[in-house]
Amino acid sequence: MVAGAARIVGGSGGVIATGVGARSVIASMTQTVAPCPVEEAIQVTGEKWKLLALRWLLLNGPQRYNELLGTVTAISQKELTRNLDELTKAGLVARDSEAGAIARYELTKLGKELMPTFKTLLAAR
């Protein structure tokens, strides 16, 4: 090995950089990569329950919580609440709760833009 050169070896725990230039090798390996839009979309909508809740809202319009609970088959209350909260934080679903009224969930403009994608997925079956 050339003096001052870094050497990368595979270990049981992964890749290990050794030698004088190891810091620069490690630094270059840990640089952040620009986020992939597809990966981000999957993280937001990729879970089974999220997709089913989005599908139901796309096809049937605004729904009360209990309506969604009854139509998204086999989902628990805790799981539906968690998924609706995450979809709301992602800007795909809005929770409309006027004073004294029962809360309803509906798609935002961004959420409604998913319709062509759902239609394409359904046509591919």
C-alpha positions as YAML, in Angstrom:
chain: A
units: angstrom
residues:
- id: 1
  name: MET
  ca: [0.00, 0.00, 0.00]
- id: 2
  name: VAL
  ca: [1.29, 3.46, -0.88]
- id: 3
  name: ALA
  ca: [2.21, 5.60, 2.13]
- id: 4
  name: GLY
  ca: [-0.56, 8.03, 2.96]
- id: 5
  name: ALA
  ca: [-3.17, 6.15, 0.92]
- id: 6
  name: ALA
  ca: [-6.47, 4.97, 2.29]
- id: 7
  name: ARG
  ca: [-7.49, 1.37, 2.04]
- id: 8
  name: ILE
  ca: [-11.10, 0.15, 2.11]
- id: 9
  name: VAL
  ca: [-11.76, -3.36, 3.34]
- id: 10
  name: GLY
  ca: [-14.94, -5.30, 3.94]
- id: 11
  name: GLY
  ca: [-15.53, -6.42, 7.48]
- id: 12
  name: SER
  ca: [-18.29, -8.43, 9.11]
- id: 13
  name: GLY
  ca: [-19.86, -5.15, 10.20]
- id: 14
  name: GLY
  ca: [-19.60, -3.53, 6.77]
- id: 15
  name: VAL
  ca: [-16.99, -1.47, 4.97]
- id: 16
  name: ILE
  ca: [-14.02, -0.17, 6.91]
- id: 17
  name: ALA
  ca: [-11.62, 2.53, 5.71]
- id: 18
  name: THR
  ca: [-8.07, 2.41, 7.10]
- id: 19
  name: GLY
  ca: [-4.90, 4.42, 6.56]
- id: 20
  name: VAL
  ca: [-3.98, 8.07, 6.54]
- id: 21
  name: GLY
  ca: [-6.64, 9.15, 4.01]
- id: 22
  name: ALA
  ca: [-9.42, 7.21, 5.74]
- id: 23
  name: ARG
  ca: [-11.16, 10.32, 7.04]
- id: 24
  name: SER
  ca: [-11.59, 11.78, 3.57]
- id: 25
  name: VAL
  ca: [-12.85, 8.43, 2.25]
- id: 26
  name: ILE
  ca: [-15.37, 8.15, 5.09]
- id: 27
  name: ALA
  ca: [-16.44, 11.79, 4.65]
- id: 28
  name: SER
  ca: [-17.08, 11.24, 0.95]
- id: 29
  name: MET
  ca: [-19.08, 8.07, 1.69]
- id: 30
  name: THR
  ca: [-21.38, 9.88, 4.14]
- id: 31
  name: GLN
  ca: [-22.31, 12.80, 1.92]
- id: 32
  name: THR
  ca: [-26.04, 13.22, 1.63]
- id: 33
  name: VAL
  ca: [-27.76, 12.34, -1.59]
- id: 34
  name: ALA
  ca: [-30.56, 14.49, -2.96]
- id: 35
  name: PRO
  ca: [-33.93, 13.03, -1.92]
- id: 36
  name: CYS
  ca: [-35.63, 10.90, -4.54]
- id: 37
  name: PRO
  ca: [-39.24, 11.99, -5.22]
- id: 38
  name: VAL
  ca: [-40.37, 8.39, -5.66]
- id: 39
  name: GLU
  ca: [-38.83, 7.34, -2.35]
- id: 40
  name: GLU
  ca: [-40.44, 10.30, -0.60]
- id: 41
  name: ALA
  ca: [-43.84, 9.47, -2.10]
- id: 42
  name: ILE
  ca: [-43.55, 5.87, -0.97]
- id: 43
  name: GLN
  ca: [-42.64, 6.97, 2.56]
- id: 44
  name: VAL
  ca: [-45.74, 9.18, 2.71]
- id: 45
  name: THR
  ca: [-48.29, 6.92, 1.01]
- id: 46
  name: GLY
  ca: [-46.69, 3.49, 0.81]
- id: 47
  name: GLU
  ca: [-48.27, 1.84, 3.81]
- id: 48
  name: LYS
  ca: [-51.24, -0.43, 3.20]
- id: 49
  name: TRP
  ca: [-53.68, 1.49, 5.40]
- id: 50
  name: LYS
  ca: [-52.70, 4.88, 4.00]
- id: 51
  name: LEU
  ca: [-53.31, 3.70, 0.45]
- id: 52
  name: LEU
  ca: [-56.69, 2.23, 1.41]
- id: 53
  name: ALA
  ca: [-57.77, 5.40, 3.24]
- id: 54
  name: LEU
  ca: [-56.64, 7.57, 0.31]
- id: 55
  name: ARG
  ca: [-58.46, 5.31, -2.14]
- id: 56
  name: TRP
  ca: [-61.68, 5.51, -0.13]
- id: 57
  name: LEU
  ca: [-61.49, 9.31, 0.09]
- id: 58
  name: LEU
  ca: [-60.71, 9.58, -3.63]
- id: 59
  name: LEU
  ca: [-63.67, 7.42, -4.61]
- id: 60
  name: ASN
  ca: [-66.23, 8.59, -2.05]
- id: 61
  name: GLY
  ca: [-65.34, 12.13, -1.08]
- id: 62
  name: PRO
  ca: [-65.21, 13.49, 2.49]
- id: 63
  name: GLN
  ca: [-65.85, 10.93, 5.22]
- id: 64
  name: ARG
  ca: [-66.39, 10.96, 8.97]
- id: 65
  name: TYR
  ca: [-63.88, 9.04, 11.05]
- id: 66
  name: ASN
  ca: [-66.33, 6.21, 11.82]
- id: 67
  name: GLU
  ca: [-67.23, 5.89, 8.13]
- id: 68
  name: LEU
  ca: [-63.56, 5.39, 7.31]
- id: 69
  name: LEU
  ca: [-63.17, 2.97, 10.21]
- id: 70
  name: GLY
  ca: [-66.04, 0.88, 8.86]
- id: 71
  name: THR
  ca: [-64.85, 0.83, 5.26]
- id: 72
  name: VAL
  ca: [-61.09, 0.38, 5.60]
- id: 73
  name: THR
  ca: [-61.30, -3.34, 6.29]
- id: 74
  name: ALA
  ca: [-59.68, -4.73, 9.45]
- id: 75
  name: ILE
  ca: [-57.93, -1.51, 10.53]
- id: 76
  name: SER
  ca: [-57.81, -0.70, 14.24]
- id: 77
  name: GLN
  ca: [-58.85, 2.68, 15.60]
- id: 78
  name: LYS
  ca: [-55.28, 3.39, 16.70]
- id: 79
  name: GLU
  ca: [-53.87, 2.55, 13.25]
- id: 80
  name: LEU
  ca: [-56.49, 4.63, 11.40]
- id: 81
  name: THR
  ca: [-55.85, 7.60, 13.68]
- id: 82
  name: ARG
  ca: [-52.07, 7.33, 13.19]
- id: 83
  name: ASN
  ca: [-52.39, 7.06, 9.41]
- id: 84
  name: LEU
  ca: [-54.86, 9.95, 9.12]
- id: 85
  name: ASP
  ca: [-52.56, 12.10, 11.27]
- id: 86
  name: GLU
  ca: [-49.58, 11.28, 9.04]
- id: 87
  name: LEU
  ca: [-51.57, 11.95, 5.86]
- id: 88
  name: THR
  ca: [-52.73, 15.26, 7.36]
- id: 89
  name: LYS
  ca: [-49.14, 16.25, 8.24]
- id: 90
  name: ALA
  ca: [-48.08, 15.34, 4.68]
- id: 91
  name: GLY
  ca: [-50.72, 17.71, 3.31]
- id: 92
  name: LEU
  ca: [-52.76, 15.01, 1.52]
- id: 93
  name: VAL
  ca: [-55.75, 14.96, 3.88]
- id: 94
  name: ALA
  ca: [-57.46, 17.74, 5.82]
- id: 95
  name: ARG
  ca: [-59.47, 17.32, 9.00]
- id: 96
  name: ASP
  ca: [-62.49, 19.59, 8.95]
- id: 97
  name: SER
  ca: [-64.05, 20.05, 12.36]
- id: 98
  name: GLU
  ca: [-66.40, 22.97, 12.73]
- id: 99
  name: ALA
  ca: [-67.54, 23.89, 16.22]
- id: 100
  name: GLY
  ca: [-70.08, 21.35, 17.37]
- id: 101
  name: ALA
  ca: [-69.85, 19.29, 14.19]
- id: 102
  name: ILE
  ca: [-68.39, 15.84, 13.76]
- id: 103
  name: ALA
  ca: [-64.93, 15.88, 12.22]
- id: 104
  name: ARG
  ca: [-64.72, 14.91, 8.56]
- id: 105
  name: TYR
  ca: [-61.65, 13.97, 6.60]
- id: 106
  name: GLU
  ca: [-61.24, 15.06, 3.02]
- id: 107
  name: LEU
  ca: [-58.51, 15.18, 0.45]
- id: 108
  name: THR
  ca: [-56.63, 18.40, -0.06]
- id: 109
  name: LYS
  ca: [-55.86, 19.71, -3.53]
- id: 110
  name: LEU
  ca: [-52.56, 17.82, -3.36]
- id: 111
  name: GLY
  ca: [-54.37, 14.64, -2.30]
- id: 112
  name: LYS
  ca: [-56.84, 14.94, -5.17]
- id: 113
  name: GLU
  ca: [-53.90, 15.08, -7.58]
- id: 114
  name: LEU
  ca: [-53.33, 11.39, -6.78]
- id: 115
  name: MET
  ca: [-56.48, 10.40, -8.74]
- id: 116
  name: PRO
  ca: [-54.70, 9.87, -12.11]
- id: 117
  name: THR
  ca: [-52.13, 7.65, -10.39]
- id: 118
  name: PHE
  ca: [-54.83, 5.54, -8.75]
- id: 119
  name: LYS
  ca: [-56.68, 5.23, -12.08]
- id: 120
  name: THR
  ca: [-53.47, 4.07, -13.77]
- id: 121
  name: LEU
  ca: [-52.85, 1.50, -11.04]
- id: 122
  name: LEU
  ca: [-56.42, 0.19, -11.32]
- id: 123
  name: ALA
  ca: [-56.21, -0.03, -15.13]
- id: 124
  name: ALA
  ca: [-52.99, -2.07, -14.88]
- id: 125
  name: ARG
  ca: [-54.76, -4.92, -13.06]
...
